[in-house]
Amino acid sequence: MKTKLVTLNDFIGHPHPASKFFRLIELQTIYQQTKKTVFKEPSMDLGGGDGYLSSILFDKKFTYNLDNGEAKDLEVAKKFKRYKKILIESAEKMSLPSNSLNFVFSNSVIEHIPDNDAVLSEVSRTLIKGGVFVFTSPSDKFREYLWISSLLTAWGLNPLGNLYKNHRNKMLNHYHTYSHKTWIEKLKKHGLIVKKYKYYITKDNCIFWDKLAWEVRLRKLFDANAERNVYKKYKNEIIYRSAEDQVKNTEGASLFIYAVKE
């Protein structure tokens, strides 16, 4: 299986403009970093949910979607037959046999799981030697690049800015936002060696993403078509910003990791 180049036109199933924007940059980053790679099966989408994002990013179905079902969207994955098999269980303790997978993919999921060491242990256990683990996750810069906290900090209101950072992270259920250095150390403990990494989502784009999310939230108070209207308002800017998302070094709000089991 291989990754495909995703464009804004592919996001039919993601009406929220902030989601379209963030995921577009994310999936294009994954594609750019893996477009020459052929991933072997059996494969697993860890926390794939409804399977929509994986279905537009990859040219073939994953063997498994392992998901705890909390988001209550697995019926959608079943309806559209986006996976060969769905496993409704915790990523912290999988039922799959050891050394049974060639490829594990996880898109912006692992940060939502409290015990990510247990997840890394299970990923390592189920991968064969030389198996690949590709995942994305918000970086340690994510909290620093939010819209309202940036405004508050610029106004000299650092304590309020910190309160917002913590509140927004809690809203998003982020338990972990690490740098690549921390991920390298954590993965190595479980026999997973990072071969490459890439930061994405510039500070300006993260601020723009947060602003979009809040504009939709506030507009929904009086506009039943808030998502559509906000998207229409910012469509050209979304296209431009996503095309110009060039992160310098480690200054991105999110992070792509490609690791291999020893």
C-alpha positions in Angstrom: 0.0 0.0 0.0 1.1 3.5 -0.8 0.1 7.1 0.2 -1.7 9.4 -2.2 -1.5 13.1 -2.6 -4.5 14.7 -0.9 -6.1 17.9 -2.0 -8.7 20.2 -0.5 -11.3 18.7 -2.9 -10.9 15.3 -1.2 -12.2 16.6 2.1 -15.9 15.9 1.4 -16.4 14.2 4.7 -14.8 17.0 6.8 -17.1 20.1 6.7 -15.3 21.9 9.5 -13.0 24.5 8.0 -10.4 24.3 10.8 -10.3 20.5 10.4 -10.0 20.7 6.6 -7.1 23.1 7.0 -5.1 21.2 9.7 -5.7 17.8 8.1 -4.8 18.9 4.6 -1.4 20.1 5.8 -1.0 16.9 7.9 -1.9 14.4 5.1 0.2 16.3 2.5 3.1 16.1 5.0 2.7 12.4 5.4 2.5 12.0 1.6 5.7 14.0 1.0 7.6 12.0 3.6 6.4 8.6 2.4 5.5 8.9 -1.3 8.4 6.6 -2.3 7.5 4.0 0.3 5.5 0.8 -0.3 4.1 -0.4 3.1 3.6 -4.1 3.4 0.6 -5.9 4.9 -0.7 -7.0 7.3 -1.3 -3.4 8.3 -3.1 -1.6 11.1 -4.7 1.9 11.4 -4.4 2.6 15.1 -7.4 4.7 16.2 -8.7 5.0 12.7 -12.3 5.9 13.7 -14.6 6.2 10.7 -11.6 5.5 8.4 -12.3 8.6 6.3 -8.8 10.1 6.5 -7.0 6.8 5.8 -9.3 6.1 2.9 -8.3 9.3 1.1 -4.6 9.1 2.1 -3.9 5.4 1.2 -4.5 3.5 -2.1 -5.5 0.3 -0.3 -7.5 -0.7 2.8 -5.8 -1.4 6.0 -6.0 -5.0 7.3 -7.2 -3.7 10.7 -8.6 -0.6 12.3 -8.0 -0.9 16.0 -10.2 1.6 17.9 -11.8 1.7 21.3 -15.0 3.1 19.9 -15.3 6.1 22.1 -15.9 8.5 19.2 -18.9 6.3 18.2 -18.0 6.5 14.5 -17.0 2.9 13.8 -20.4 2.2 12.2 -19.5 4.7 9.5 -16.3 2.7 8.8 -18.3 -0.5 8.7 -21.0 1.1 6.4 -18.4 2.1 3.8 -16.2 -1.0 4.3 -13.1 1.0 4.8 -11.2 -1.8 6.6 -10.9 -5.5 6.1 -11.5 -6.0 9.9 -12.3 -3.7 12.8 -11.0 -4.5 16.3 -12.9 -2.7 19.0 -10.4 -2.6 21.8 -7.8 -0.6 23.7 -4.5 0.3 22.0 -2.9 -0.2 25.5 -3.6 -4.0 25.3 -4.2 -5.4 21.8 -5.4 -8.9 21.0 -3.3 -9.3 17.9 -0.4 -11.8 18.1 3.2 -10.7 18.5 5.2 -10.2 15.3 2.0 -10.2 13.2 2.1 -6.7 11.5 4.4 -5.1 8.9 3.0 -1.6 9.2 1.2 0.4 11.9 -0.2 3.9 11.1 -1.7 6.4 13.6 -2.8 9.8 12.7 -3.2 12.3 15.6 -4.3 9.7 18.0 -1.6 8.7 20.4 -1.6 12.1 22.1 -5.2 11.3 23.3 -4.2 8.1 25.1 -3.0 8.5 28.7 -0.6 5.6 28.9 1.3 6.0 25.6 4.2 3.9 26.9 1.7 1.0 26.9 0.7 1.8 23.4 4.3 2.0 22.2 5.0 -1.4 23.9 2.0 -3.0 22.1 3.0 -1.5 18.7 6.5 -2.8 19.1 5.2 -6.3 20.2 2.8 -6.6 17.3 5.3 -5.4 14.6 7.7 -7.8 13.0 11.4 -7.0 13.0 11.9 -4.3 10.5 8.2 -3.3 10.7 7.3 0.3 10.3 5.4 2.6 12.6 4.3 6.0 11.2 2.4 8.5 13.3 1.6 12.1 13.7 1.0 14.1 16.9 1.0 17.7 18.2 4.5 18.8 19.1 5.7 20.6 22.2 5.2 23.9 20.3 1.4 23.3 19.9 0.4 25.0 23.2 2.6 28.0 22.5 1.1 28.7 19.0 -2.6 29.0 19.9 -4.5 32.1 18.9 -6.0 33.5 22.1 -2.9 32.6 24.2 -0.7 34.4 21.7 -2.9 37.5 21.9 -2.9 37.4 25.7 0.9 36.9 25.8 1.4 39.9 23.4 -0.7 42.0 25.7 1.5 41.0 28.7 -1.2 38.8 30.2 1.0 35.7 30.5 -1.0 34.0 33.4 -4.2 34.3 31.4 -2.4 33.0 28.3 -1.2 29.9 30.3 -4.7 29.3 31.5 -6.0 29.3 27.9 -3.2 26.9 26.8 -4.2 24.4 29.5 -7.9 24.9 28.8 -7.6 24.4 25.0 -5.4 21.3 25.5 -8.0 19.9 27.9 -10.8 20.6 25.3 -8.8 18.7 22.7 -8.0 15.8 25.1 -4.3 16.1 24.6 -2.3 14.2 27.3 1.0 14.4 25.5 2.6 17.0 23.2 6.3 16.1 22.8 9.3 17.2 20.8 11.0 14.8 18.4 13.8 14.4 20.9 11.4 13.1 23.5 9.7 10.8 21.0 13.1 9.4 19.9 13.9 8.5 23.5 10.4 7.0 24.3 10.3 4.9 21.1 13.9 3.6 21.6 12.9 2.2 25.0 10.5 0.0 23.1 12.8 -1.1 20.4 11.5 1.4 17.8 14.1 3.5 16.1 13.2 6.8 14.5 14.5 7.0 10.9 13.1 10.4 10.1 10.8 13.1 11.4 9.2 16.3 10.1 7.6 19.2 11.8 4.6 20.9 10.2 2.0 23.6 10.9 3.8 26.9 11.3 3.1 29.2 14.2 1.0 31.5 12.0 -0.9 28.6 10.6 -1.6 27.2 14.1 -2.9 30.6 15.2 -5.1 30.7 12.0 -6.4 27.2 12.7 -7.4 28.1 16.3 -9.0 31.3 15.0 -11.0 29.3 12.5 -12.2 26.9 15.2 -13.4 29.7 17.5 -15.1 31.6 14.7 -17.1 28.6 13.8 -18.0 27.9 17.4 -19.2 31.5 18.0 -21.0 31.8 14.7 -23.0 28.6 15.4 -24.8 30.6 18.1 -26.7 32.4 15.3 -25.9 30.7 12.0 -27.1 27.1 11.3 -24.6 27.0 8.3 -21.6 28.3 10.3 -19.2 25.7 9.0 -20.1 26.2 5.4 -20.1 30.0 5.6 -16.8 30.3 7.5 -15.2 27.8 5.0 -16.5 29.9 2.1 -15.1 33.1 3.7 -11.6 31.6 4.2 -11.3 29.1 1.4 -8.7 31.0 -0.6 -6.7 31.7 2.5 -6.8 28.0 3.4 -5.5 27.0 0.0 -2.7 29.6 0.1 -1.6 28.9 3.7 -1.6 25.1 3.3 0.6 25.4 0.1 3.0 27.7 1.9 3.3 25.7 5.2 7.1 25.6 5.4 8.3 24.9 8.9 11.9 25.8 9.8 13.7 23.1 11.8 11.7 22.2 14.9 9.3 25.2 14.9 6.1 23.3 13.9 3.0 22.8 15.9 2.7 19.1 14.9 5.1 16.3 14.1 5.5 13.4 11.7 7.5 10.4 12.9 8.7 7.3 10.9 10.1 4.6 13.1 11.3 1.0 12.5 11.3 -1.9 14.9 14.9 -3.2 15.6 
